[in-house]
Amino acid sequence: MSAGTEVRSGADTGEAAAPAWWDARARLAGLRRVFDRPHASYFLVLGATALLIALGLLMVLSASSVSAFATEDTPYYYFKRQAIWVAVGLVALWVSARLPVRAWRGLAYPVLAVSVILLAATLVPGLGHEVNGAQRWLDFGGPFRVQPSEFAKLGLVLWGADLLARKQQLGTLREWRHLLIPLIPGAGMVVLLVMLGDDLGTTLVLLTILLALLWIVGAPLRLFAVMFGAVLLLVALLIRAAPYRMARLTSFTDPFADPGNTGYQAVHGIYAIASGGLWGVGLGASREKWGYLPHGYTDFIFAIIGEELGLVGTLAVLLLFALLTYSGFRVARRVKDPFTRLAAGAVTAWLTVQAVVNIGAVIGVLPITGIPLPLVSYGGSALLPTLVALGMLLSFARREPGALRALAGRGPGPLARAVGWLGYGPAAKGASK
């Protein structure tokens, strides 16, 4: 066949056309090749993070507009504050993505120490600030309010990964004493301070990080059975100690039994999800945000997404978190350094479990714990450490086998090319040749 001869279809040549399942298999194979590229994790983390942040900003504006106009005389109040936090967080993400592994290991003890000091400060009268019955905030005046427990998650990830990586390199993790000490006492101190602040949701996330570190390092299964029993006992004691937690648990089993009181938030979250249907009622057209659904732009923003964007919108959120989970564990599986593997796996477990617990509470399959949806819910204290952790994950993704070379071979990015068109930077030099 000559170079100019066109390839004819099966109908023109008399040959049978390829069946649809074969074409689907070819497309799946092509998609698998894309995911198998060395730098796939980097772009999956970056893309999923960017889309979740954009969706979060959009939904914070929509979900908070009525409340903001009623209390602050402008529908953009919470949106502007969230946009400022996003801008700060993106700078932190950019810096974090360029830090080497040794820098992250060097930050392990300082970040944990500062987190413990700030957590202890929340319990001091006059320093700690109570919100919705939980004393978990530090108020610095005006809009500057910090929740130290969010930074404690990152501190526990870094400290636990560094500690276990050192012990693994020394070959001492075969002994129970070296496996559990000082990891369990250190993590227990952080968990205790968070519990004293009456924050059950963050307590569960911190325990998830601890279990993820032990799982990745290869702790025996019988240890997990003991720890799982201890966690259940701890949760039972926490529920028993606070009557409102018992009310949340009983309302979770049947929120419609008391829809005007203990089941109010759960019921209206279900109403929001159910009324969205397939395509939703339309962006900005939520009815539940008109004073019916408490915390519609924070803990229950997923319900507003379901109402305004429908099943399609909620599935898109689930898909983005699934891609983030896949890429995070892919980084943990492919990197060689023990600290990088432990930290990547723990960060991924933290974000995945927090998203699952939040979404599960909104749709009524888990009790309400009051933790935000990562990257989407309103709140800078949760957003900033999350973006720093994802920047760290991007830094680790660049160290996958072949990833750095593949990223370097892509040439200058769009920003560098734009600057090059103005006559500055390496892209300008390349264009002038």
N, C-alpha and C positions, 0 to 999 in steps of 0.2 A: 504494500500500500504506500502510495506516495505521501509526501508531507502535507500536500494540499488536499488530500482526500478527506471528506467529512465522514465521521463515524455515524452510521445510520442506526436507527432504533431497531428493536427486535421485530416490530411490525413491518418495517421496510425490508428487512433481510429474510423474513420468513422464519426467524428463530424465535423461540419462546422468550418473552420478557422475564427478567429476574423477578421472582415472587416478592411480595411485600415484606415477608419475614426476613428474607435475605438482605434487603435494603436496610431494615431496622437493625439487623445484626452488624452490618457494615458501619452504620452510624454509631452504634454502641461501641464498636471497636475503635472508631475515630475518637470518641469521647474518652475512652479509656487511655488512649495514647496521650491525649491532652493532660489528663490527670497524672500520668506517669512521668511527666517532664520534671526535671530536677527542681525547677523554680515554681512548680505548681502551688505548693503550700504557701509561698510568699504572696502570690497574687490572689489566692483564695481567701487568706486572712485579710488582706488589704481590701479586696472587693466587698466581702461580707461586712466588714467593719464600716466601710464608707456607706453602704446602702442602709445598714441599720441606723447609723447616725442621722442620715438624711431623712429616713422614715420617722425617726424619733423626733426630730425638730418639727417636721410637718404635723405629726400627731399631737405634740405638746401644744403647738399653736391652736390646733382645732379643739382639743379636749379642754384647754384651760381658758379659752377666750371668754366664755360666759362668766366664770368665776372671777377672772381678772378684771373684767369690766365692772362687775358688781362691787368689788372690794378696792380696786386701784384706779377705777375710772378710765382704763385703757385695756383693750383686749390683748395687747401685745406684751404685757408686763412679764409674765412667766416665760414667754417665748424669748424675749430679749435677754433675760437672765440666763436661760439655757444656752442661747447662742454665744454668750460670753464664755460660759464654761466650755462649750465645744471648741471655741477658738483657742482657749488656753490648753485644753486637752489635746488638740491636734498638734500644737507645738511640742507638748510633752511626748506624744506618740512619735513624732519625727526624731526628737532627741533620743528617746528610748530605743528606737529601731537602729540607731547607729552606735550604741554602746557595746563594747566587746564583752565577752563572757566574764573576764576577770573583773570588770567594773561591777557587774551584777553581783558577783560573789562578794566583792568588797562592800556593797550596799546592804548585804543581808542582815548583819547585826545592827547597824545604825537604824535601818527602817523598822526593825522589830522593836528596838529599844524606845524609839520615839513613839511608836504606836502604843506600847505599854504605858508610857508616861501620860500620853493623852487620854487613854482609856481610864487610867486612875484619876485623872483630873475631872472627868465627867461625873465622878462620884462625890466630888468635893462640893459642899454647899456654897453657892455663889458663883461657881465656875461651870458646873454642869447645867444643862438646860433641858427641861422636860417637855416632850412633845407626845401627845396622845397617850399619856401615862407611862412613857418609857424615857428614862434619863440617859440618853445616848448621844447628846449633842454638846458641843462647845460653842457658845455664842460670843463672837468678837465684836458685836455691835453692827447695826444696819443689816445689810444682806449677807454678811459674812458669818456663816454658821457651818461648822464642820462636824462630821460624824466619824470619829476616829476608828470605829470598828471596820469601816470600809478599807482604810489603809492597813489595818491589822491583817486582813486577808492577804495582801501582797507581802507584808512582812513575814507572815508564817510560811508562805510559799518559798521565799528566798532563803530564810533561815533554815527551814527544814530540808530543802534541797541541798544547801551547802553542807549542812551537818551530815546528812546521809551519804553524800558524795565523798566526803573526806573519810568517813568510816569504811565505805566500800573500797576506796583505793588502798586503805590500810588492811583490808581483809578481816575486819573485826565484826562484821554484821552477822556472822554465823552464830554468835552468842546472843542470847536474849537480852542480857544486860546492856550490851552496846547497841542493840537494835532499838530498845525502848528508852534508854536514858542517855542524854537529857531530853530527848524528843518529847516524850509523853508529859513530863513535868512542865516543860516550857510551853507546849501547846495547851496544857491544862490551865496554866496561869492566864493565858490570853482568853481562853474560853470562859474561865471563871469571871474575869473582869467584864466580859460582854454579857454574861448571864446576870451579873449584879446590876447592869444597866437595863435589864428586862427586855433583851433583844433575842427572842427565840429563833427567828429566821436566820440571823447572822451566825448564831451558835451552830445551827445545823450546817451552814456553809463551811465554817471553820473545821468542823468535824469531818466534812467531806474532803477538804484539803488534806487533813491528817491521814485519812484512810487511803486517799489516792497516792500519797507519798509512800506509805507502807506497801501498797499493792505493787507499785512500779519497782520498788527496791527488792521485791520478792519475799515479803514476809509470809510465814506459813499460814495456811487457811484456818487452823485452829485459833490463831491469834485474832483473826477477823470475827470468828464466832464469839469470842469473849468480848471483844470491843463492841460488837453489834448489840450484845445483851446489855453492856454497860450504857450504851447510848440510849437504848429503849428505857432503861431504868432512869437515866438522867432526864429524859423527856417527860416520863411519867411524873417525876418529882416536880419538874418545872410547871407542868399542867396543874398538879395538885396544889402547888404553892400559890397560884394566882387564879382567883375565881373567873376572871374574864377569859383566861385560856381554856378553862373547862367549858365555858359557854360557847366559845368558838368551836371546840371539838364537837359538842353536842349539836350545834347548829349546822356543822358540816355534814353530819349524817342525814339531817332533814332540815334544810334551811327554810322550807315553806311551812314548817310547824310554827314558827314565830317570825313571819316575814316583816313585821313592823318594828322588831327590836333586834334580837341576836342574829337573825338571818337576813337582816335588811340589805347589807352590802352584797352578800353572796347572791341573793335573789335578784337584785338589780343588775349584777354582773351577768347572770344567766339571761335576764331579759335583753340586755344589750347584745349579747352574742346571738341569741335566737332571732331577734328582729332584723339582723343584718342579712340573713338569707345567703344567696350565692354571691351576689355582686355588691351588697351593702346598700344603705339608704343614701349614700353619696357623701363625699368629703365635706365636712363641716355641718352635716345635717343631722347629727346625733341628737336624740331627744333625751337620753339619760344624762348628758352633761349639763342639763338645765336644772341642776340642784338635786337630782335624784340619786346619782351614783357617787358616793364619797370616794375621794382620792382617784378620780377618773383620769388625771394626768400623771399620777405617780404609780402606785401599786397596781391599779386596775386599768392601765392604759391599753392593755391587750383587749379588754372588753370594748373600748371605744373603737379600736381597730376593727374588731369583728362587726360592730354595728355599722360603721361608716364604709368599710371596704369589703365586708362580707367574708365568706369562706375563702375567696381568692386571696384577700389580704392576709388573713391569718395563716393560710398555707404558705404564703410567701415569707412570712416571718419565721415559720418553722423550718422552711428550706434554708434560709440564711443561717439560722443557728445550727442546722445540721451540717452545712458546709464548714462553718467555723469549728464545730466539734471534730469533723473528719480531718480538716487540715491541721488542727492542733495536735491530735493524736498521731497524725502522719509525721509531723515534726519530731515528736517524742520517740517514734519508732525508728526514724532514719538517722538521727544524730548519734554521734559516737561518744561524746562527752557525758559522763554520768550526771553532773549537775544540770546540764542543758536538758537532758532527758527527763529528769525528775521535775524540774521547774516547768517545762512545757506541759507535761502531763498533769501537774497539779493545777496550773492556770486553766487548762481546758476543762478539767473536772469542775473547778469552781464556777466558771461561767455557764457550763452546761447544766449543772444541777440547779444553779440559781434561776436560770431560765425555765427549767422544767417545773420547779416549785412554784414560781410566779404564775406561769400559764396554767398549771394544774389547779391552783387556788381559784383562778378566774373562771375556769370552766366547771368547777365544782367537784373535781376528783381528788383534791388534796385540801387540807385545812388552810385557812388564811393565816399567813405568817408575817405579812407586812414587809416583804423584801421586794425591791424594784426589779423590773425587767431590764437586764443589762443593755446599755447603749440607747435604750428607747425611752424609759421612764424619765420624768423630770427629776433633776437633782444633781448638783455638781460634785457633792461628796462621793457619790457612787460612780459618777462618770469619769472623774479624773484618774483614780487608781485603776479603773478598768482599762482606760486607754493606755496608761503606762504599762500595764500587764500585757496588752496586745502589742504594744511597741516592742516589748521584750520578746514576745513570740515571733514577731517579724525579724528581730535580730537573730534569733535562733534559726529561723527558716532560711536565712541567708547562708547558714553554715551547714546546711544539708549537703551531702556529697554531690558535687557538680553544680550546685545552685548559684554560687558566687560567679563562676565562670559563665553560666548561662545568662545571669542578670547583666554581667559586664558586656556580653556580646550583643545585647539588644540596642546599644547605641544610646544617645542622649534622650531623655524623656521629653514630654511635651513642654514642660516649663523651661528646660534647658534650651530646647529648640526656639522657643519664643524669645528668650533672652539673646540667643544667637542671631536671630533676625534683626535685632537692634544693634548688632555689631560687638557684642560682649561674650566672654566665656569661651569654653572649648568648642561648642557647636559653631561659633562664628569662625573659628580657625579652620574647622573642617569644611565649612561651606566655602571658604575663600580659596581652597586648594583646587 
